[in-house]
């Protein structure tokens, strides 16, 4: 189907560059982007969270891990 569509300049530039970089037509790239936006939006997306270096621990965390393991074992035993 043929239609007229007004695109924002920034979107046009990204789509045009992607078409040029992939050797595909502008029409193919626009259709692919629309399909992804319409049909892939129902799929869960991976969450990308930044990681931070918090430095060296100020306390011995092995004791906390041991306590957590004990608590987990006791909970499993009492189920």
Secondary structure by P-SEA (a helix, b strand, c coil): cbbbbbbcaaaaaaaaaaaaaacccaaaaaaaaaaaaccccccbbbbbbbbbccccccccaaaaaaaaaaaaaaaaaac
